Amino acid sequence: MTPTLYIRLAAMVFLHYFVWSCWYNTMSVYLLKLNFTGGQIGLAYGTTAIGALVSPFLIGVIADRYVPAQRLLGVLHLLGAGLLWWISQQTNFSIFYPSLIVYTLTYMAGHGLINTITLTHAPNPAKWFPIVMAAASAGWIAAANVINFAGLADNKGMFTLACGVAIAIALYSFSLPNTPPKGDAGPVSASKLLGLDALKLFKDRSFAVFMLSSFLICIPLSFYFAWTGAFLDDMQVANYTSKMTLGQFSEIGFLLLLPVLLPFLGAKRIMILGMAAWAVRFALFAYFHEQPTATWMVLGGILLHGMCYDFIFVMGRMYVDKAAGDSLRASAQGLHAVFTLGAGMFVGSWLSGVVVQQYTFGWFGLAHNWKSIWLVPAIMSAALIPIFLALFREKSAEDTRA
């Protein structure tokens, strides 16, 4: 890949994830100041899951058949910019929530589009795709630090900033290399778009256990994304938005470590370590509530993010790829996304709001029992380990070839 092409693609990825990071990390802090309930905030975080469920239709039908990917990406970000500005003006949940749903439909579709553009133009996708996608972590980290130092973590400025950057990437998208439709003129199949063709893989007990476990582990995962910002703000942790980006640095480190560990530990042990990491992270947060001077506990919980994410999601995608084989690879990956980013994250976001609401007290100025809140996902994560350990059997190389 030429340096010019790399910079063009990396800038696209950087800006795309910058937009998301502007508001996703700290939205709960802002919505608490608007006096939204815990349940309402949980629903707000579940909008990205709705977008992840619906966006395959946008990508599969429009980008693959009618409109070049880079143009569609630009149009979606322009629409998203307008919606972000509109959202920044809303203080009533009945308007804010449906507006955010519409916005996430436009944004989440962009994930597949940037993947398509990168994979189409990278001369060696196996080598260059992960290198280009590393810019996603850089964009996430950069946005979080801008939000922190600009003082936008608790006000509508997070959405205003996201709006401005969305306009920038929209205009930039039209200059990207042309990525025309694939020209698939066959009938549109909802089962193909959502990966339902891969349901036959559920005949294998281990695959069924893996998919169910992936869905269940996404429920406690949602607690972290939805409430860590509000928790650290409540605990008066200085520069918490910048501290949260340590998780993205950790993610890069564990991603590089994964290929080294896989031959020695195998997929099953790695995924169990990932589940254990979630339980340990939430336990650290729970008991940090009682020892607010023990900064190492919260930093340790954040630094575990790489193990939590890579050992579950990246390893999970690799397992699905191996289990499905060539004929069902795309369908199986689509089904995995529906189970995790879609259904799992939606249920988790909703449940996290219910739990936080249950442990919120006070008439004048709300107080949260964070220990009880964090122990719920900690117990859920830990309870999943013996089930997965007992029921999941990792196939040998001979089984896979058969």
Secondary structure in CASP SS format (residue, H / E / C, confidence):
PFRMAT SS
TARGET T0000
AUTHOR 0000-0000-0000
METHOD secondary structure of the structure
MODEL  1
M C 1.00
T C 1.00
P H 1.00
T H 1.00
L H 1.00
Y H 1.00
I H 1.00
R H 1.00
L H 1.00
A H 1.00
A H 1.00
M H 1.00
V H 1.00
F H 1.00
L H 1.00
H H 1.00
Y H 1.00
F H 1.00
V H 1.00
W H 1.00
S H 1.00
C H 1.00
W H 1.00
Y H 1.00
N C 1.00
T C 1.00
M H 1.00
S H 1.00
V H 1.00
Y H 1.00
L H 1.00
L H 1.00
K H 1.00
L C 1.00
N C 1.00
F C 1.00
T C 1.00
G H 1.00
G H 1.00
Q H 1.00
I H 1.00
G H 1.00
L H 1.00
A H 1.00
Y H 1.00
G C 1.00
T H 1.00
T H 1.00
A H 1.00
I H 1.00
G H 1.00
A H 1.00
L H 1.00
V H 1.00
S H 1.00
P H 1.00
F H 1.00
L H 1.00
I H 1.00
G H 1.00
V H 1.00
I H 1.00
A H 1.00
D H 1.00
R H 1.00
Y C 1.00
V C 1.00
P C 1.00
A H 1.00
Q H 1.00
R H 1.00
L H 1.00
L H 1.00
G H 1.00
V H 1.00
L H 1.00
H H 1.00
L H 1.00
L H 1.00
G H 1.00
A H 1.00
G H 1.00
L H 1.00
L H 1.00
W H 1.00
W H 1.00
I H 1.00
S H 1.00
Q C 1.00
Q C 1.00
T C 1.00
N C 1.00
F H 1.00
S H 1.00
I H 1.00
F H 1.00
Y H 1.00
P H 1.00
S H 1.00
L H 1.00
I H 1.00
V H 1.00
Y H 1.00
T H 1.00
L H 1.00
T H 1.00
Y H 1.00
M H 1.00
A H 1.00
G H 1.00
H H 1.00
G H 1.00
L H 1.00
I H 1.00
N H 1.00
T H 1.00
I H 1.00
T H 1.00
L H 1.00
T H 1.00
H H 1.00
A C 1.00
P C 1.00
N C 1.00
P H 1.00
A H 1.00
K H 1.00
W H 1.00
F H 1.00
P H 1.00
I H 1.00
V H 1.00
M H 1.00
A H 1.00
A H 1.00
A H 1.00
S H 1.00
A H 1.00
G H 1.00
W H 1.00
I H 1.00
A H 1.00
A H 1.00
A H 1.00
N H 1.00
V H 1.00
I H 1.00
N H 1.00
F H 1.00
A C 1.00
G C 1.00
L C 1.00
A C 1.00
D C 1.00
N C 1.00
K C 1.00
G H 1.00
M H 1.00
F H 1.00
T H 1.00
L H 1.00
A H 1.00
C H 1.00
G H 1.00
V H 1.00
A H 1.00
I H 1.00
A H 1.00
I H 1.00
A H 1.00
L H 1.00
Y H 1.00
S H 1.00
F C 1.00
S C 1.00
L C 1.00
P C 1.00
N C 1.00
T C 1.00
P C 1.00
P C 1.00
K C 1.00
G C 1.00
D C 1.00
A C 1.00
G C 1.00
P C 1.00
V C 1.00
S C 1.00
A H 1.00
S H 1.00
K H 1.00
L H 1.00
L C 1.00
G C 1.00
L H 1.00
D H 1.00
A H 1.00
L H 1.00
K H 1.00
L H 1.00
F H 1.00
K H 1.00
D C 1.00
R H 1.00
S H 1.00
F H 1.00
A H 1.00
V H 1.00
F H 1.00
M H 1.00
L H 1.00
S H 1.00
S H 1.00
F H 1.00
L H 1.00
I H 1.00
C H 1.00
I H 1.00
P H 1.00
L H 1.00
S H 1.00
F H 1.00
Y H 1.00
F H 1.00
A H 1.00
W H 1.00
T H 1.00
G H 1.00
A H 1.00
F H 1.00
L H 1.00
D H 1.00
D H 1.00
M C 1.00
Q C 1.00
V C 1.00
A C 1.00
N C 1.00
Y H 1.00
T H 1.00
S H 1.00
K H 1.00
M H 1.00
T C 1.00
L H 1.00
G H 1.00
Q H 1.00
F H 1.00
S H 1.00
E H 1.00
I H 1.00
G H 1.00
F H 1.00
L H 1.00
L H 1.00
L H 1.00
L H 1.00
P H 1.00
V H 1.00
L H 1.00
L H 1.00
P H 1.00
F H 1.00
L H 1.00
G H 1.00
A H 1.00
K H 1.00
R H 1.00
I H 1.00
M H 1.00
I H 1.00
L H 1.00
G H 1.00
M H 1.00
A H 1.00
A H 1.00
W H 1.00
A H 1.00
V H 1.00
R H 1.00
F H 1.00
A H 1.00
L H 1.00
F H 1.00
A H 1.00
Y H 1.00
F H 1.00
H C 1.00
E C 1.00
Q C 1.00
P C 1.00
T C 1.00
A C 1.00
T H 1.00
W H 1.00
M H 1.00
V H 1.00
L H 1.00
G H 1.00
G H 1.00
I H 1.00
L H 1.00
L C 1.00
H H 1.00
G H 1.00
M H 1.00
C H 1.00
Y H 1.00
D H 1.00
F H 1.00
I H 1.00
F H 1.00
V H 1.00
M H 1.00
G H 1.00
R H 1.00
M H 1.00
Y H 1.00
V H 1.00
D H 1.00
K H 1.00
A H 1.00
A H 1.00
G H 1.00
D H 1.00
S H 1.00
L H 1.00
R H 1.00
A H 1.00
S H 1.00
A H 1.00
Q H 1.00
G H 1.00
L H 1.00
H H 1.00
A H 1.00
V H 1.00
F H 1.00
T H 1.00
L H 1.00
G H 1.00
A H 1.00
G H 1.00
M H 1.00
F H 1.00
V H 1.00
G H 1.00
S H 1.00
W H 1.00
L H 1.00
S H 1.00
G H 1.00
V H 1.00
V H 1.00
V H 1.00
Q H 1.00
Q H 1.00
Y C 1.00
T E 1.00
F E 1.00
G C 1.00
W C 1.00
F C 1.00
G C 1.00
L C 1.00
A E 1.00
H E 1.00
N C 1.00
W H 1.00
K H 1.00
S H 1.00
I H 1.00
W H 1.00
L H 1.00
V H 1.00
P H 1.00
A H 1.00
I H 1.00
M H 1.00
S H 1.00
A H 1.00
A H 1.00
L H 1.00
I H 1.00
P H 1.00
I H 1.00
F H 1.00
L H 1.00
A H 1.00
L H 1.00
F C 1.00
R C 1.00
E C 1.00
K C 1.00
S C 1.00
A H 1.00
E H 1.00
D H 1.00
T H 1.00
R H 1.00
A C 1.00
END
